[in-house]
Amino acid sequence: MTLTGWSVFSFDGIGTTWEISTPEDLPERVRAGLLGVVEDFDRSYSRFRDDSLIAVLAREPGTVTLPAGAGKLEQLFKKLYHLSNGAMTPLIGSSLERLGYGADYALRPLGHPVPAPRWEDVLVWSGTSISASAPVVLDIGATGKGQLVDLLASVLRGAGTEEFLVDASGDMLHSGTEPLRVALEHPYDPTQAIGVVELRDGALCASAANRRTWGDGLHHVLDGATGRPIETVVATWTMAATAMEADALATALFMVDPPVLETEFEFSWLKVYSDGHAAYSAGFEGTLFT
Protein backbone atom coordinates (compact mmCIF):
# COMPACT_ATOMS: atom_id res chain seq x y z
CA MET A 1 0.00 0.00 0.00
CA THR A 2 1.60 3.28 -1.17
CA LEU A 3 1.09 6.47 0.82
CA THR A 4 1.18 9.69 -1.17
CA GLY A 5 4.34 11.67 -0.58
CA TRP A 6 5.94 9.05 1.68
CA SER A 7 9.15 7.14 0.99
CA VAL A 8 8.79 3.38 0.47
CA PHE A 9 11.41 0.76 1.29
CA SER A 10 10.48 -2.48 -0.53
CA PHE A 11 12.06 -5.91 -0.20
CA ASP A 12 11.26 -9.62 -0.18
CA GLY A 13 11.43 -11.71 2.97
CA ILE A 14 9.97 -14.94 4.43
CA GLY A 15 8.35 -15.68 1.09
CA THR A 16 6.41 -12.45 0.68
CA THR A 17 6.80 -8.82 -0.39
CA TRP A 18 7.23 -6.05 2.16
CA GLU A 19 6.77 -2.29 1.97
CA ILE A 20 7.78 0.04 4.78
CA SER A 21 6.43 3.54 4.26
CA THR A 22 7.81 6.53 6.17
CA PRO A 23 7.56 10.32 5.76
CA GLU A 24 11.32 10.52 5.09
CA ASP A 25 13.84 8.16 3.51
CA LEU A 26 15.21 5.64 5.98
CA PRO A 27 18.99 5.81 6.53
CA GLU A 28 20.98 2.91 5.12
CA ARG A 29 21.90 1.67 8.60
CA VAL A 30 18.20 1.40 9.50
CA ARG A 31 17.43 -0.42 6.26
CA ALA A 32 20.28 -2.83 6.93
CA GLY A 33 18.96 -3.38 10.46
CA LEU A 34 15.48 -4.18 9.15
CA LEU A 35 16.84 -6.67 6.63
CA GLY A 36 18.97 -8.28 9.32
CA VAL A 37 15.93 -8.86 11.53
CA VAL A 38 14.07 -10.47 8.62
CA GLU A 39 16.99 -12.78 7.82
CA ASP A 40 17.41 -13.80 11.47
CA PHE A 41 13.70 -14.57 11.73
CA ASP A 42 13.72 -16.65 8.55
CA ARG A 43 16.84 -18.52 9.61
CA SER A 44 15.16 -19.35 12.92
CA TYR A 45 11.64 -20.35 11.87
CA SER A 46 11.46 -21.23 8.18
CA ARG A 47 10.37 -24.77 7.35
CA PHE A 48 11.43 -24.11 3.76
CA ARG A 49 15.19 -23.99 4.39
CA ASP A 50 17.45 -26.77 5.66
CA ASP A 51 19.61 -24.48 7.77
CA SER A 52 16.85 -23.03 9.96
CA LEU A 53 16.72 -23.78 13.66
CA ILE A 54 13.42 -25.61 13.47
CA ALA A 55 14.61 -27.72 10.52
CA VAL A 56 16.68 -29.70 13.03
CA LEU A 57 13.48 -30.96 14.68
CA ALA A 58 12.09 -32.13 11.33
CA ARG A 59 15.07 -34.46 10.95
CA GLU A 60 15.29 -35.94 14.44
CA PRO A 61 14.01 -35.56 18.01
CA GLY A 62 15.85 -33.04 20.16
CA THR A 63 15.92 -29.57 21.62
CA VAL A 64 16.67 -26.23 19.99
CA THR A 65 16.98 -22.72 21.41
CA LEU A 66 14.95 -20.08 19.62
CA PRO A 67 15.24 -16.26 19.69
CA ALA A 68 13.92 -14.19 22.59
CA GLY A 69 10.53 -13.58 20.97
CA ALA A 70 9.74 -17.31 20.94
CA GLY A 71 8.15 -17.05 24.37
CA LYS A 72 5.42 -14.77 23.05
CA LEU A 73 4.75 -17.17 20.18
CA GLU A 74 4.53 -20.06 22.63
CA GLN A 75 1.99 -18.30 24.86
CA LEU A 76 -0.19 -17.23 21.96
CA PHE A 77 -0.13 -20.59 20.20
CA LYS A 78 -0.88 -22.48 23.43
CA LYS A 79 -3.90 -20.34 24.16
CA LEU A 80 -5.29 -20.69 20.63
CA TYR A 81 -4.49 -24.41 20.51
CA HIS A 82 -6.70 -24.95 23.54
CA LEU A 83 -9.46 -22.57 22.43
CA SER A 84 -9.61 -24.33 19.06
CA ASN A 85 -9.49 -27.85 20.53
CA GLY A 86 -6.27 -28.54 18.65
CA ALA A 87 -7.38 -27.15 15.29
CA MET A 88 -4.85 -24.30 15.34
CA THR A 89 -1.38 -25.65 16.02
CA PRO A 90 2.27 -24.94 15.20
CA LEU A 91 2.57 -28.65 14.35
CA ILE A 92 0.51 -28.25 11.16
CA GLY A 93 3.63 -28.42 8.95
CA SER A 94 3.46 -32.18 8.38
CA SER A 95 -0.20 -31.92 7.36
CA LEU A 96 0.66 -29.18 4.86
CA GLU A 97 3.50 -31.25 3.43
CA ARG A 98 1.18 -34.23 3.11
CA LEU A 99 -1.08 -32.14 0.87
CA GLY A 100 1.86 -30.98 -1.25
CA TYR A 101 2.78 -27.67 0.38
CA GLY A 102 6.34 -28.52 1.32
CA ALA A 103 9.79 -27.07 0.90
CA ASP A 104 9.91 -28.13 -2.75
CA TYR A 105 6.58 -26.39 -3.52
CA ALA A 106 5.54 -29.47 -5.48
CA LEU A 107 1.86 -28.77 -4.72
CA ARG A 108 1.01 -32.41 -5.37
CA PRO A 109 -0.70 -34.33 -2.56
CA LEU A 110 1.27 -37.27 -1.21
CA GLY A 111 -1.83 -39.02 0.09
CA HIS A 112 -4.95 -38.47 2.10
CA PRO A 113 -4.95 -35.65 4.70
CA VAL A 114 -3.43 -36.51 8.06
CA PRO A 115 -4.01 -34.71 11.38
CA ALA A 116 -1.17 -32.80 12.98
CA PRO A 117 0.52 -34.54 15.92
CA ARG A 118 -1.01 -33.60 19.25
CA TRP A 119 1.06 -30.95 21.03
CA GLU A 120 0.86 -32.78 24.35
CA ASP A 121 2.19 -35.98 22.77
CA VAL A 122 5.34 -34.70 21.06
CA LEU A 123 6.20 -31.10 21.97
CA VAL A 124 7.52 -29.30 25.03
CA TRP A 125 7.81 -25.57 24.41
CA SER A 126 8.96 -23.31 27.21
CA GLY A 127 10.04 -19.81 26.28
CA THR A 128 13.03 -20.03 23.97
CA SER A 129 13.48 -23.78 24.47
CA ILE A 130 11.53 -26.18 22.30
CA SER A 131 11.88 -29.96 22.46
CA ALA A 132 10.33 -32.69 20.33
CA SER A 133 10.15 -36.37 21.27
CA ALA A 134 9.73 -37.32 17.58
CA PRO A 135 10.54 -35.56 14.31
CA VAL A 136 8.06 -32.70 13.79
CA VAL A 137 7.53 -30.10 11.08
CA LEU A 138 6.80 -26.83 12.84
CA ASP A 139 4.98 -24.07 10.99
CA ILE A 140 4.44 -20.78 12.81
CA GLY A 141 2.98 -19.08 9.75
CA ALA A 142 -0.34 -18.47 11.48
CA THR A 143 1.24 -15.79 13.64
CA GLY A 144 4.92 -15.54 12.72
CA LYS A 145 4.55 -12.94 9.99
CA GLY A 146 2.63 -10.76 12.42
CA GLN A 147 5.38 -11.04 15.00
CA LEU A 148 7.95 -10.07 12.38
CA VAL A 149 5.87 -6.99 11.51
CA ASP A 150 6.00 -6.00 15.18
CA LEU A 151 9.76 -6.61 15.35
CA LEU A 152 10.35 -4.33 12.36
CA ALA A 153 8.16 -1.68 13.98
CA SER A 154 10.41 -1.87 17.05
CA VAL A 155 13.46 -1.26 14.86
CA LEU A 156 11.79 1.81 13.35
CA ARG A 157 10.82 3.22 16.73
CA GLY A 158 14.29 2.52 18.07
CA ALA A 159 15.69 4.60 15.22
CA GLY A 160 13.40 7.51 16.13
CA THR A 161 10.74 6.94 13.45
CA GLU A 162 7.30 7.32 15.00
CA GLU A 163 5.15 7.56 11.86
CA PHE A 164 5.19 4.56 9.54
CA LEU A 165 3.28 1.78 7.87
CA VAL A 166 4.72 -1.74 7.77
CA ASP A 167 2.85 -3.69 5.08
CA ALA A 168 3.65 -7.40 4.71
CA SER A 169 1.48 -8.11 1.67
CA GLY A 170 -1.68 -7.00 3.41
CA ASP A 171 -0.78 -7.65 7.05
CA MET A 172 -0.21 -4.12 8.31
CA LEU A 173 0.89 -2.15 11.33
CA HIS A 174 0.33 1.59 11.30
CA SER A 175 1.86 4.14 13.65
CA GLY A 176 0.62 7.71 13.48
CA THR A 177 -2.30 10.01 14.15
CA GLU A 178 -3.80 10.22 10.66
CA PRO A 179 -5.99 7.20 9.78
CA LEU A 180 -5.53 5.23 6.58
CA ARG A 181 -8.37 3.90 4.44
CA VAL A 182 -7.56 0.32 3.51
CA ALA A 183 -9.47 -1.73 0.94
CA LEU A 184 -10.55 -5.25 1.89
CA GLU A 185 -9.68 -7.63 -0.94
CA HIS A 186 -12.54 -9.66 -2.40
CA PRO A 187 -11.85 -13.33 -1.49
CA TYR A 188 -12.70 -14.50 -5.02
CA ASP A 189 -11.36 -11.59 -7.08
CA PRO A 190 -8.15 -9.84 -5.94
CA THR A 191 -8.84 -6.95 -8.34
CA GLN A 192 -11.99 -6.03 -6.40
CA ALA A 193 -12.75 -4.94 -2.83
CA ILE A 194 -15.66 -5.93 -0.61
CA GLY A 195 -15.26 -2.88 1.59
CA VAL A 196 -12.91 -0.45 3.28
CA VAL A 197 -11.71 0.05 6.83
CA GLU A 198 -9.89 2.84 8.64
CA LEU A 199 -6.60 1.87 10.25
CA ARG A 200 -4.99 4.15 12.81
CA ASP A 201 -2.19 3.36 15.23
CA GLY A 202 -2.75 -0.39 15.20
CA ALA A 203 -2.66 -3.58 13.17
CA LEU A 204 -4.87 -5.00 10.45
CA CYS A 205 -4.30 -8.58 9.31
CA ALA A 206 -6.13 -10.87 6.95
CA SER A 207 -6.29 -14.56 6.18
CA ALA A 208 -7.88 -15.96 3.03
CA ALA A 209 -8.28 -19.42 1.61
CA ASN A 210 -7.59 -18.08 -1.89
CA ARG A 211 -4.07 -16.83 -1.12
CA ARG A 212 -2.35 -20.22 -1.47
CA THR A 213 -4.44 -22.70 -3.43
CA TRP A 214 -3.63 -25.74 -5.53
CA GLY A 215 -5.28 -28.96 -6.67
CA ASP A 216 -8.96 -29.64 -6.08
CA GLY A 217 -10.08 -27.48 -3.17
CA LEU A 218 -6.68 -27.48 -1.49
CA HIS A 219 -5.42 -24.41 0.36
CA HIS A 220 -3.12 -23.57 3.24
CA VAL A 221 -5.63 -23.01 6.09
CA LEU A 222 -6.00 -26.47 7.61
CA ASP A 223 -7.79 -27.86 10.62
CA GLY A 224 -5.00 -29.43 12.65
CA ALA A 225 -7.37 -31.98 14.16
CA THR A 226 -8.18 -33.44 10.72
CA GLY A 227 -5.43 -32.16 8.40
CA ARG A 228 -8.10 -31.01 5.95
CA PRO A 229 -8.57 -27.54 4.42
CA ILE A 230 -11.35 -25.58 6.11
CA GLU A 231 -14.33 -25.18 3.79
CA THR A 232 -16.83 -23.10 5.76
CA VAL A 233 -14.86 -19.81 5.87
CA VAL A 234 -13.12 -18.07 2.95
CA ALA A 235 -11.65 -14.88 4.44
CA THR A 236 -11.15 -13.04 7.72
CA TRP A 237 -9.82 -9.66 8.84
CA THR A 238 -8.83 -8.62 12.35
CA MET A 239 -7.73 -5.40 13.99
CA ALA A 240 -5.69 -5.43 17.19
CA ALA A 241 -2.97 -3.51 19.00
CA THR A 242 -0.20 -5.78 17.70
CA ALA A 243 0.25 -7.49 14.36
CA MET A 244 1.18 -10.75 16.08
CA GLU A 245 -2.24 -11.01 17.74
CA ALA A 246 -4.11 -9.75 14.69
CA ASP A 247 -2.33 -12.28 12.46
CA ALA A 248 -3.01 -15.19 14.81
CA LEU A 249 -6.64 -14.26 15.34
CA ALA A 250 -7.27 -13.93 11.60
CA THR A 251 -6.34 -17.61 11.28
CA ALA A 252 -8.13 -18.62 14.47
CA LEU A 253 -11.40 -17.19 13.12
CA PHE A 254 -11.42 -19.97 10.53
CA MET A 255 -11.69 -22.50 13.36
CA VAL A 256 -13.16 -20.82 16.42
CA ASP A 257 -16.42 -18.95 16.95
CA PRO A 258 -15.72 -15.24 17.52
CA PRO A 259 -17.37 -15.06 20.99
CA VAL A 260 -14.92 -17.69 22.24
CA LEU A 261 -11.96 -15.61 21.09
CA GLU A 262 -13.48 -12.41 22.46
CA THR A 263 -13.38 -13.85 25.97
CA GLU A 264 -9.57 -13.92 25.78
CA PHE A 265 -8.56 -11.18 23.32
CA GLU A 266 -9.36 -7.54 22.64
CA PHE A 267 -9.82 -7.19 18.88
CA SER A 268 -12.35 -6.46 16.16
CA TRP A 269 -13.10 -8.71 13.22
CA LEU A 270 -14.82 -9.45 9.93
CA LYS A 271 -15.52 -13.00 8.77
CA VAL A 272 -16.72 -14.05 5.30
CA TYR A 273 -18.25 -17.51 4.92
CA SER A 274 -18.18 -19.78 1.89
CA ASP A 275 -21.94 -19.37 1.38
CA GLY A 276 -21.40 -15.65 0.78
CA HIS A 277 -22.65 -14.13 4.02
CA ALA A 278 -20.47 -12.06 6.35
CA ALA A 279 -20.37 -11.39 10.07
CA TYR A 280 -18.46 -8.73 11.95
CA SER A 281 -17.91 -7.35 15.41
CA ALA A 282 -19.45 -4.13 16.67
CA GLY A 283 -15.99 -2.60 16.87
CA PHE A 284 -15.00 -3.30 13.27
CA GLU A 285 -15.06 0.24 11.94
CA GLY A 286 -15.38 -0.34 8.23
CA THR A 287 -17.82 -0.19 5.35
CA LEU A 288 -18.92 -3.27 3.42
CA PHE A 289 -20.07 -2.82 -0.15
CA THR A 290 -23.38 -4.40 -1.12
C-alpha positions in Angstrom: 0.0 0.0 0.0 1.6 3.3 -1.2 1.1 6.5 0.8 1.2 9.7 -1.2 4.3 11.7 -0.6 5.9 9.1 1.7 9.1 7.1 1.0 8.8 3.4 0.5 11.4 0.8 1.3 10.5 -2.5 -0.5 12.1 -5.9 -0.2 11.3 -9.6 -0.2 11.4 -11.7 3.0 10.0 -14.9 4.4 8.3 -15.7 1.1 6.4 -12.5 0.7 6.8 -8.8 -0.4 7.2 -6.0 2.2 6.8 -2.3 2.0 7.8 0.0 4.8 6.4 3.5 4.3 7.8 6.5 6.2 7.6 10.3 5.8 11.3 10.5 5.1 13.8 8.2 3.5 15.2 5.6 6.0 19.0 5.8 6.5 21.0 2.9 5.1 21.9 1.7 8.6 18.2 1.4 9.5 17.4 -0.4 6.3 20.3 -2.8 6.9 19.0 -3.4 10.5 15.5 -4.2 9.1 16.8 -6.7 6.6 19.0 -8.3 9.3 15.9 -8.9 11.5 14.1 -10.5 8.6 17.0 -12.8 7.8 17.4 -13.8 11.5 13.7 -14.6 11.7 13.7 -16.6 8.5 16.8 -18.5 9.6 15.2 -19.3 12.9 11.6 -20.4 11.9 11.5 -21.2 8.2 10.4 -24.8 7.3 11.4 -24.1 3.8 15.2 -24.0 4.4 17.4 -26.8 5.7 19.6 -24.5 7.8 16.8 -23.0 10.0 16.7 -23.8 13.7 13.4 -25.6 13.5 14.6 -27.7 10.5 16.7 -29.7 13.0 13.5 -31.0 14.7 12.1 -32.1 11.3 15.1 -34.5 10.9 15.3 -35.9 14.4 14.0 -35.6 18.0 15.9 -33.0 20.2 15.9 -29.6 21.6 16.7 -26.2 20.0 17.0 -22.7 21.4 14.9 -20.1 19.6 15.2 -16.3 19.7 13.9 -14.2 22.6 10.5 -13.6 21.0 9.7 -17.3 20.9 8.2 -17.0 24.4 5.4 -14.8 23.0 4.7 -17.2 20.2 4.5 -20.1 22.6 2.0 -18.3 24.9 -0.2 -17.2 22.0 -0.1 -20.6 20.2 -0.9 -22.5 23.4 -3.9 -20.3 24.2 -5.3 -20.7 20.6 -4.5 -24.4 20.5 -6.7 -24.9 23.5 -9.5 -22.6 22.4 -9.6 -24.3 19.1 -9.5 -27.9 20.5 -6.3 -28.5 18.6 -7.4 -27.2 15.3 -4.8 -24.3 15.3 -1.4 -25.7 16.0 2.3 -24.9 15.2 2.6 -28.7 14.3 0.5 -28.2 11.2 3.6 -28.4 8.9 3.5 -32.2 8.4 -0.2 -31.9 7.4 0.7 -29.2 4.9 3.5 -31.3 3.4 1.2 -34.2 3.1 -1.1 -32.1 0.9 1.9 -31.0 -1.2 2.8 -27.7 0.4 6.3 -28.5 1.3 9.8 -27.1 0.9 9.9 -28.1 -2.8 6.6 -26.4 -3.5 5.5 -29.5 -5.5 1.9 -28.8 -4.7 1.0 -32.4 -5.4 -0.7 -34.3 -2.6 1.3 -37.3 -1.2 -1.8 -39.0 0.1 -5.0 -38.5 2.1 -5.0 -35.7 4.7 -3.4 -36.5 8.1 -4.0 -34.7 11.4 -1.2 -32.8 13.0 0.5 -34.5 15.9 -1.0 -33.6 19.2 1.1 -30.9 21.0 0.9 -32.8 24.3 2.2 -36.0 22.8 5.3 -34.7 21.1 6.2 -31.1 22.0 7.5 -29.3 25.0 7.8 -25.6 24.4 9.0 -23.3 27.2 10.0 -19.8 26.3 13.0 -20.0 24.0 13.5 -23.8 24.5 11.5 -26.2 22.3 11.9 -30.0 22.5 10.3 -32.7 20.3 10.2 -36.4 21.3 9.7 -37.3 17.6 10.5 -35.6 14.3 8.1 -32.7 13.8 7.5 -30.1 11.1 6.8 -26.8 12.8 5.0 -24.1 11.0 4.4 -20.8 12.8 3.0 -19.1 9.7 -0.3 -18.5 11.5 1.2 -15.8 13.6 4.9 -15.5 12.7 4.6 -12.9 10.0 2.6 -10.8 12.4 5.4 -11.0 15.0 8.0 -10.1 12.4 5.9 -7.0 11.5 6.0 -6.0 15.2 9.8 -6.6 15.3 10.4 -4.3 12.4 8.2 -1.7 14.0 10.4 -1.9 17.1 13.5 -1.3 14.9 11.8 1.8 13.4 10.8 3.2 16.7 14.3 2.5 18.1 15.7 4.6 15.2 13.4 7.5 16.1 10.7 6.9 13.5 7.3 7.3 15.0 5.1 7.6 11.9 5.2 4.6 9.5 3.3 1.8 7.9 4.7 -1.7 7.8 2.9 -3.7 5.1 3.6 -7.4 4.7 1.5 -8.1 1.7 -1.7 -7.0 3.4 -0.8 -7.6 7.0 -0.2 -4.1 8.3 0.9 -2.2 11.3 0.3 1.6 11.3 1.9 4.1 13.6 0.6 7.7 13.5 -2.3 10.0 14.1 -3.8 10.2 10.7 -6.0 7.2 9.8 -5.5 5.2 6.6 -8.4 3.9 4.4 -7.6 0.3 3.5 -9.5 -1.7 0.9 -10.5 -5.2 1.9 -9.7 -7.6 -0.9 -12.5 -9.7 -2.4 -11.8 -13.3 -1.5 -12.7 -14.5 -5.0 -11.4 -11.6 -7.1 -8.2 -9.8 -5.9 -8.8 -6.9 -8.3 -12.0 -6.0 -6.4 -12.8 -4.9 -2.8 -15.7 -5.9 -0.6 -15.3 -2.9 1.6 -12.9 -0.4 3.3 -11.7 0.0 6.8 -9.9 2.8 8.6 -6.6 1.9 10.3 -5.0 4.2 12.8 -2.2 3.4 15.2 -2.8 -0.4 15.2 -2.7 -3.6 13.2 -4.9 -5.0 10.4 -4.3 -8.6 9.3 -6.1 -10.9 6.9 -6.3 -14.6 6.2 -7.9 -16.0 3.0 -8.3 -19.4 1.6 -7.6 -18.1 -1.9 -4.1 -16.8 -1.1 -2.3 -20.2 -1.5 -4.4 -22.7 -3.4 -3.6 -25.7 -5.5 -5.3 -29.0 -6.7 -9.0 -29.6 -6.1 -10.1 -27.5 -3.2 -6.7 -27.5 -1.5 -5.4 -24.4 0.4 -3.1 -23.6 3.2 -5.6 -23.0 6.1 -6.0 -26.5 7.6 -7.8 -27.9 10.6 -5.0 -29.4 12.6 -7.4 -32.0 14.2 -8.2 -33.4 10.7 -5.4 -32.2 8.4 -8.1 -31.0 5.9 -8.6 -27.5 4.4 -11.3 -25.6 6.1 -14.3 -25.2 3.8 -16.8 -23.1 5.8 -14.9 -19.8 5.9 -13.1 -18.1 2.9 -11.7 -14.9 4.4 -11.2 -13.0 7.7 -9.8 -9.7 8.8 -8.8 -8.6 12.3 -7.7 -5.4 14.0 -5.7 -5.4 17.2 -3.0 -3.5 19.0 -0.2 -5.8 17.7 0.3 -7.5 14.4 1.2 -10.7 16.1 -2.2 -11.0 17.7 -4.1 -9.7 14.7 -2.3 -12.3 12.5 -3.0 -15.2 14.8 -6.6 -14.3 15.3 -7.3 -13.9 11.6 -6.3 -17.6 11.3 -8.1 -18.6 14.5 -11.4 -17.2 13.1 -11.4 -20.0 10.5 -11.7 -22.5 13.4 -13.2 -20.8 16.4 -16.4 -19.0 16.9 -15.7 -15.2 17.5 -17.4 -15.1 21.0 -14.9 -17.7 22.2 -12.0 -15.6 21.1 -13.5 -12.4 22.5 -13.4 -13.8 26.0 -9.6 -13.9 25.8 -8.6 -11.2 23.3 -9.4 -7.5 22.6 -9.8 -7.2 18.9 -12.4 -6.5 16.2 -13.1 -8.7 13.2 -14.8 -9.5 9.9 -15.5 -13.0 8.8 -16.7 -14.1 5.3 -18.2 -17.5 4.9 -18.2 -19.8 1.9 -21.9 -19.4 1.4 -21.4 -15.7 0.8 -22.6 -14.1 4.0 -20.5 -12.1 6.3 -20.4 -11.4 10.1 -18.5 -8.7 11.9 -17.9 -7.4 15.4 -19.4 -4.1 16.7 -16.0 -2.6 16.9 -15.0 -3.3 13.3 -15.1 0.2 11.9 -15.4 -0.3 8.2 -17.8 -0.2 5.4 -18.9 -3.3 3.4 -20.1 -2.8 -0.2 -23.4 -4.4 -1.1 
